[in-house]
Amino acid sequence: MKLIKNILLATDFSKSSEYVLENAIDLAKIFQSKITLIYVLPNNIENKKAKQLLKEFSIKQLDLINEKIKKEDVKVSKPILAYGDFSDKIIQTAKKVHANMIFIGAGEKLKDNVYILGSNAEKIIKKSSKPVFVVKSGKQLSINKVFCPVDFSAQSKRALQNAITLAHRFKAELVIFSVYEVSHLYSIRNKINFEKQIENIRKEHQKEFDFFLESFNFTGLDVTKEIEQGVPDIEILKAIEKHNSDLLIIGTTGKSGISKILMGSVTEKVIRKIPSSFITLKNENVIILELESKIRDIENHYNLAQQLFKDGLFEESINEFKTCLNISFMHLPSLKALANAYKKLGDTTNEKKYRDMRTQVIGKMYNEKIESEIRRFKGK
């Protein structure tokens, strides 16, 4: 089972790209992912000798990096040397190799610990339908706190679902954050009860926030839920700093209107400051559940189900535990695990059903053992 099957890692052989490589290797180990390396050369190199030398140097560097990855027991594909526009080639290749995500560096530090998003990274985020993992220079992949702002749109729903799974896998705290605006009230301040209107907006936003979160399962997670009043990008940046978040997961489009975040423009403003390493999502998930059809034996199905359970994917784990029962209806660990999975989902009927089935199977096994012992005794 692979949740992140293939990572496309863009490198430029710079010092900062070493951090990107280390982060990609660490993530690949956690998710048993394969890494595909890519380096892009400009296609307007007129000097043939220079072009050949650059090609040879690039291939050598890609091979060295690939060997380094393999020594970490991470699977790799053949490195890709492409020619053309950097961002366009990265996006095209991500589709071609069916990457789950694009891994890139954020840009160099300017001064006073201030980072600004590089132009290539910004172009890839804007143009790519694939999730993009942007690594802040100097940061190791140590995820203790995942931060996910939501505006109740489909894009933020996707972002939060991915954030939940990643928080499970990293055993990290999850911070869910939302902002409501009242700036539209200032122009009519003298015509209404200003404080009352603000309170009404806050209550309505809280209601939407609570309703939005009802469809998610946070069992087994340490979750903080917050709403704030203000300008969305400013409040998001303040909250990321306040919580000392390690990873930001954010949608790149959303919806506008009263009490809603216009995620397109807000995301742009937030990520330009690179408050932390971050993942942007548009139309595709980082986490793609791919259950390998070749798995047939009960042990592998059970191990797969246990990992899904640990990742908080309880419904998916139930399917795998039931597959174990299809192979052997007396598989006691699966019966016990099914009861626990349904308990996590709050389904007391099925929880009781599988606990009773387990008790019946234990009783049947005990009776069969007694009968066997009696037959053996009589045969003596």
N, C-alpha and C positions, 0 to 999 in steps of 0.2 A: 504494500500500500504506500503510495506516494502522494502527499498533499501538495508538494511543490516539486514537480518532476524535472523541470529543466530551467536553469538560470542562464540567461545570456549576459555575460560579463564583458563590458566594454572597458578597454584599457588604453592608456596613452603612454605607458612606460614611465610616467612621472613618479616622483616620490609619493605624492598624495594618492596615486593609484594603488600603492602598496596596502593602504588601509582598506581600500575598496576590495582588493583581493582577499585580505584576511577576513573581512566581514562575510564575503561570499562563501569562503571555505567553511567558516563557522556555521553559517546558515545551512549550507549543503549537508554538513554532518548531522545537524539536528533533524532535517527533513529527508535525508537520504537522496538528495537531489544530484543531478548531473549538471556540470558546468560547461558551457560552450563559450570559448574565448573569441573575441573579435577585436581587430584593430583596423582603423580606416586611414588610408593614405589619400591625399588629394590626387585627382586624376589629371591635373594640369601640369605635371612635371615634364617639361619639354626636353631636358637633358637626359638622353637615354642611359648614359653611364650612371648618372646620379639616381635615376629611377631604379635601375637594377641593384645598385648598392643599397638603397633604401628598402627595396623588396627583400634582399638577402638578410639585412639587419633585422627587419621586422619579423620575418619567418623564424630566425634564430631566437629572438626574444620571446615570441609566442610559444615556441617549443620549450624554452627554459621555464616559462611560467606554467605551462601545462605539466611539466615534470614535477614542479613544486606542488601543484595541486594533487597529482597522483600519489606523491609521497605521503600526503595527508589522508590517504585511503578514500578519496573522493573520485567518483566517476567523471570522466571528461569526454568530450567529443573532439573531433579534429579541429584545431584552431582555424579561424576564418580571417583571411587578409582580404579586405575589400578596398575598392577605390571609389571616390566620389565625395558627396557631402556627408559629413559625419553623422548628423542626426537622421537624415533620410536613410542611410545605409543601416544604421542601427535598427530603425523601425521596420524596414523591409526584412532584415535578417530575423528579427524576433518572430515575425509571422511565418517566415520560411521554415524555421527550426521548431516551431510550435512552443516557444518559450512561455513559461508561466509568468516570468517577470524579467524586466531589464534592470541590470545592476550597474550603476554609474556613480562617479564621484560628484560632489556638490560644487566644488570650486575652491579656490585658495583663500586663506585668511587675509584680510586687508590689514587692519590694525586694531588694537585694543580688543582683541578676541572677537572681532566682527567678521562674519562671513557673508558673502554675497553669492547668490546662485549664479553659476556660469551660464553663458548664453546657449551652449550646446545642451546642457541639462534642461534648461527651460524649454527649448524647442522640442526635445524628445517628450517631455511631460505634456506639452500642448498638443502634439500631433499623434502620439501613440495611443492605441486602444488598449495596449497591454499595461498592467501595473508596472510602476517604475519605483525601484528602491534607490533612494539617493543617500549616499553615505557622507556624513559630515567628516571632514578631514580631521585625523587625530583621534577618532572615536573607535573603540573596540566594540564588538557585538556583545554587549552586556546589557540585556534588556530586563530591567526590574520594574519599569513602569511604562505602560502603553497608553497613549493619549489619543482619543478619538472624538473630534467635534462633530455634532450632528445638527441637521436642519430639517429632519423628518422626510427628506426626499428619498427616492429610490437609490440614488448614489450614496447617500450617507448610510442607508440601510445596508448596502453592500459593504461599505467600509467598516461598519460596526461588526457585521458577522465575521469578517476576516480578522478584525481586531480581537474578537472573542477567542477564536481558534488560536491565534498567535499568542495571546496572553496565557491560554492553557498550556501551550507547548513550552513557553519560556518561564512558566510559573510566575508570571508578572502580575502586578496590580493593574487594573484597567480603570482609566479615568474617562468618563463620558461627559462631554461638556456641550452646553448650548447657550446661545446668546439671544436676547430679545432687544429690539431697538425702540426708543420712544422719541427719537429726534423729530419725527413728523408732528409731534404734539406742540413743539415750541412755538410754531407760528400762530397757533390758536390758543396760546396759554391763557389769555385774559377772558376767553369766551367759555371756558369749561372749568370744572373742578380738576385741576391739573393732577394733584396727588391721587385722587380717586381713579382717574383714567389710567395712570401708571400702574396702580395696584390691579386694576382690571386686566390690563395687558399681561402683567406678571402671572396672574392666576390662570389666564387662558393659555399662556405659554407653558406653564407647569402642567396643565391638564394635557396638552398636546405631547409634551415630553414624556409624561407617565404612560400615555396611551401608546406612543411610539415604541417604548421599551417593553411593553407587555408581550410582544411577539418573540422576544429573545430569551434564551435560557442562560442564566448566569450562575447556575449551580456549580459549586467548586471554585469559584473565582472571588478574589478580593476586589470589589467594585466600588468606585466613588462616582456619584452622580451629582453634577453641579449645573446650575443655570446662573447667568449673570446678565445684568443690564449694561448696555453700552454699544460701542462700535465693534462689530464682530472680529475683525482681524486684530485689533488692539487688545481686546479681551482674551482672544485665543492665545496670543503671544505671551501675555501676562500670566495666563494660567499654566502654560507649558513651563515657564520659568519657575512659577510658584511650586509646582509639583515636581520639578526637576525631572521631567519626563525624558526617557531614553529614546522612544520611538513614537513618531506622530503618524497616524494613519488617517488619511483624509480623501474625500471624494473631490474630483476636479470640476464637477458641474453640480448644479442644484436648482433650487427654485427661489424666486424673489417674492417680496410682498411684506406686509406688516408682520413683524415677529418672525420672519424667516431670514436665513442667511443666504445671500447670493453667493453660493460656494465658488462659482467660477472666478469672480474678482477677488473674493476673500482668500481663496486658496493661493492665488497668485501673489497677493500681498504677504501672506504668512510665510510661504516657502522661500520667497526671495531673501528673507532674513535668516534662513536656515537655523531655526531654533534648536533643532536636533536632527539626527538622521530621520528620514521620513519615507513613507510609501504613499504614492498617489494612485487612486483607482478611478477608472472611467467606466468602461463597458465590460471589463472582465475581472474575475476574482483572482487573487493571489493563490488562494487555497482551492484547488480543484481535486475532488475526491476521485481517484482512479483505482478502482478495485481490480487487481490483476486477475484475469480470467483463468490463468494457468494454476492458481492456487486450488488445490483439491483436497488436501488432507486436513483433518480436523484440527490438528495442532496449529497450523498456519492460520486457519480461519479464526481460531480462538485467540491467538496472539494479536491478530489484526483487530479483532473486536475489542480486546483489552486496550489497545492503543487508542482506538476511536473513543472509547469510554473516557480515557484519561484526557483526551483533547476536548471533551465536552460535547462530542458528536454522538449523543445518546441514541437517537433514532437510527443512525447509521450502524452503531454498535449492535443494536437489537437485531438488525437484519443479518449481521454476521454470526451472532450467537445462535440465531434460528437456523442458519446454514449448518452449524455444528450439530444441531438436533436433527436435521434432515439426514445427516450422516449416521448419527447415533442418538436415538431419542432418549437414551439413558445417560447422556453426558452430564454428570452432576455439576461440574464447574459452570457450564453454560446455563443450566437451569437456575443456579444461584445468581449468576451474573445478570440474567434477564430480569429476575425479581428486583435486583438492585437498580438496574437501568430504568425500569418502570417507576420505581420509587423516586428516582431523580426527576422524572417527568411528571410526578404527581398523580400517576395512574394507579390508584390503589386496587382496582379490580384485577388488572393484569399482574400487579405485584403479588397479590394473594394467589392468583391462578398458578403462577410458576413456583411459588413457595410450596403450594399444595402438591404440585406435580413432582417436585423434588422429594418431598416427604414420601409420596407414593412409590417413587423409583427406589428410594433407600429401603422402604419396606419390602418391595418386590425383590431387590437384590439380597436382602437379609433372608427372606423366605427361601429363595433359590439356593442360597448357601447352606441353609439348614437341611433342605431336601437333599442336596448333594452329599452333605456329611452323613445323612441317614442312609442313603444308597451305598456310599462307600463303606459304612459300618456293616451293613447287611451283606455286602459282598465279601467281607472277610471270613 
